[in-house]
Amino acid sequence: MFKLFVTLLFLPIVCFGQYNLGTTTFQFLNAASSARNAGSGNGLISVYDNDLGLALDNPALLNEKMNGQVQYSFGKYPAGANYGNVNYALHTKIGTFAPSIRYFSLGQFVETDEVGNEIGSFSGTEYAIGTSYSRKINEVMSIGASVALLGSHMYRFSAFGLTGSFSGLLLHPNKQLCATFLVKNAGILLKDYTNDSQSKLPVDVQVGLSYKLKHAPFRFGIQGHQLNQLNNVYLDPLAAPTYDPLTGDTIPIYSPSIGTKIAHHLNFQVELYASKSFQLRGGFNYMRRNQLQLIDHPGLAGFSMGMSLKLKKFNLDYGVQFYSKAGSIHALGLSSSIQNWKKN
C-alpha cells in the first residue's frame, strides 16, 4: 500500500505540465465541499466512512452506508462572498449516485460611471449542477466519477462549461488505511466570457492517504494537491536582480528549493474521535501559509480547525480556515438520513 501511494504521489508530477497562474475560471469548485472538509484544510479525500459531504470532492468515497442521506453546507468568506451546496445519496444495484447543486455568490457590487457617479449595482454568481457515481470493485477497491454543468454570471458577462472528476480508492482490509487518486475539474468551456478570453478549468490532480490508529482515537492524513503543476510557488514575473547597498553584490531573483516546491503540494490533517458523537479536527496547508501570511504577523494563516456533533437525527459540523490577517472562511454543515425520520 505504501509503495502504491508513493507511485501515485509522483506519477502525476511527471505526466502533467504547468499552466499559467491566473488563467483559470470556476475557482469556486475548489471551495471546501463540507464543513468537515473545511475544518481539515480542504484535504479530506481519503476518509472512507458515511460522510456524504466528503464524496462531493471525491466520488469514489460514495458507498451504500450513505443511502438516503441529505447534506447541506454553507460557507462565508470575508466581505460578503458565500457558497453552499446540497446533495443526496441513493444506493442502487449498479452503484451509488449522489446528485448535487453547488453555488458561489460574490455578493453585490456598486456600478459607477467613468467619473465615479453611482449608476446601479450588479452581482456575481457561479453554480454547478451534476451528479456523482461510485461502484465497489471488491472489498478493498472502489472507483467513482462525477459530471456537472457549470454556469458563471459576472456583471454582463457569462460563461458555461462541463466538468468531470474521476477517482480510485484502495481500502486496507482492516479499514484503517485508505489511499486515493483523484483528478478534479477536468472538462471544457462551452462558452467563455468574451471572444478574446482564454479561460481554463482549474484541473487539480490529487493523491491522499489516511490512517486511523488502532488503539487511539486519532486519524492522520496527508494530501498531495496540484500535482499537475511542477511548480505552484508564486514568483513575481516582474522581479529583477537587486543590489546590496553596502557591498554592491548582486542579489539574485528568488528561486525556490526542491523542498519548498514539494511542501507547496502538501496538506496535513488530523482528527480526534473524542466520542461516538463528538469529533475535533485540524489541518495545515503549507502553500496557503507561505503565500498568504504577513511577514511580521503570520498568525494562523494556513491552519484550519473544526468540530462535529452527532445528535439523534442529524449531524452538525463547523469548520474555519485561516487564510490571512485579512479574514477567515467559516463553514457550517448539516446532514441527516431519511431513515432517521421515518416512524418505527
Buried (B, 14 or more C-beta within 10 A) or exposed (E): BEEEBEEBBEBBBEEBEEEEEEEBBBEBBBBBBBBBBBBBBBBBBBBBEBBBBBBBBBBBBBBEBBBBBBBBBBBBBEEEBBBBBBBBBBBEEEBBBBBBBBBBBBEEBEEEEEEEEEEEEEEBBBBBEBBBBBBBEEEBEBBBBBBBBBBBBBEEEEBBBBBBBBBBBBBEEEEEBBBBBBBBBBBEBEEBBEEEEEBBBBBBBBBBBBBBEEEEEEBEBBBBBBBBBEEBBEEEEEEEEEEEEEEEEEEEEEEBEEEBBBBBBBBBBBBBBEEEEEBBBBBBBBBBBBBBBEEEEBBBBBBBBBBBEBEEEBBBBBBBBBBBBEEBBBBBBBBBBEEEEEEE
